[in-house]
Amino acid sequence: MAEQQTIVITGASDGIGAAAAGQLQALGHRVVVVGRSAEKTAAVAQPLSAPSHLADFADLDQVRALAAELLASYPRIDVLANNAGGLFGQETTKDGFDKTFQVNHLAPFLLTHLLMDRLVASDARVIQTSSAAHRLMGHIDLDDLDNAKSWSANKAYGDGKLANVLFTRELHRRFHEQGINAVAFHPGVIRTNFANDTPSLMRLVYRTPLARLLTSVESGGGRLTWLAAGTPGETWEPGRYYENNKVAKINPQVKDAALAQGLWERSEALLGL
């Protein structure tokens, strides 16, 4: 078995995060389960005898508290899997941002930033759960990151997932030489209650017989497990975007280095970093 690693998975109280937690624990790794719901997080962590932490990414103070807890608890963090995310209705958080944009991009950006010294010291892998939606529905305007000019659930989600891939590329550019290996991936269209309480038409797919054609949480979680347990430079290439464990087509905006840098700098400014 490979050397035991400490793997932090956000959004691990359900879906592919929970599946990956079980798979990685079975491989002998120390999994740290992070979730929003105390009940659901405990239901995943306790059978694994895994440590757990709570944070709602719609509240950035909770993200800051989570970072402090992780730094106090784990001398090494070998993998940070930024897996928490989702598609939400139009809502402004207490922090003043569109909820979909905050939960999918700003919160994991903040968490990664706050853990950066520990991640660099650990030669960590930072894995972003993105989506093929970044290619199909995403188009980022740095001057309208909240989509105030023309909001839709699908556009907000696509932009959030596009931001994940842009963040991965810029994280790779800035920190790869310091030992960080960043990667983004699409887990598949997972058989869950995704988008259930939003105006997005995507929610309808999950309520029809088509749902049986969707990817199981075990299979989607397996794609996260493949990255977390793999070896950068051998199993997968840092700085890239994967679908079905293969380098995949990206939104043309991902190739815009100035946009990736601009999103990073704008995110820092919005978060007061």
QUIGIFEN-V595100 format. One record per backbone hydrogen bond with DSSP energy under -0.5 kcal/mol. NH is the residue of the N-H (numbers start at 1). CO is the residue of the C=O. Records with the same first field share a line. If there is no record, write none. Layout:
BEGIN
NH: CO ; CO
END
This chain:
BEGIN
7: 5 ; 30
8: 6 ; 79
9: 7 ; 32
10: 8 ; 81
12: 34
17: 11 ; 14
18: 14
19: 15
20: 16
21: 17
22: 18
23: 19
24: 20
25: 21
26: 22
27: 23
28: 25
29: 24
30: 5
31: 29
32: 7
33: 31 ; 51
34: 9 ; 32
35: 53
41: 37
42: 38
43: 39
44: 40
45: 41
46: 42
48: 44 ; 45
49: 45 ; 46
50: 45
53: 33
55: 35
57: 55
59: 56
62: 59
63: 59
64: 60
65: 61
66: 62
67: 63
68: 64
69: 65
70: 66
71: 67
72: 68
73: 69
74: 70
75: 73
78: 6
79: 6
80: 125
81: 8 ; 79
82: 80 ; 127
83: 81
91: 89
93: 91 ; 97
94: 58
96: 93
99: 91
102: 98
103: 99
104: 100
105: 101
106: 101
107: 102
109: 105
110: 106
111: 107
112: 108
113: 109
114: 110
115: 111
116: 112 ; 113
118: 115
119: 115
120: 116
121: 117
122: 118
123: 120
124: 119
125: 78
126: 181
127: 80 ; 125
128: 183
129: 82 ; 127
130: 128 ; 185
134: 131
135: 132
136: 132
137: 133
138: 133
142: 140
144: 141
147: 144
156: 152
157: 153
158: 154
159: 155
160: 156
161: 157
162: 158
163: 159
164: 160
165: 161
166: 162
167: 163
168: 164
169: 165
170: 166
171: 167
172: 168
173: 169
174: 170
175: 171
176: 172
178: 175
179: 176
180: 175
181: 124
182: 180
183: 126
184: 240
185: 128
186: 242
187: 185
190: 188
191: 215
192: 190
196: 193
198: 195
203: 200
204: 201
205: 201 ; 202
206: 202 ; 203
207: 204
208: 205
211: 208
212: 209
213: 210
214: 211
215: 189
220: 216
221: 217
222: 218
223: 219 ; 220
224: 220
225: 221
226: 222
227: 223
228: 224
229: 225
230: 226
232: 230
233: 236
234: 231
235: 231
236: 231
238: 236
239: 182
240: 237
242: 184
243: 246
244: 186
246: 243
248: 241
254: 251
255: 252
256: 253
257: 255
260: 256
261: 257
262: 258
263: 259
264: 260
265: 261
266: 262
267: 263
268: 264
269: 265
270: 266
271: 267
272: 268 ; 269
273: 268
END
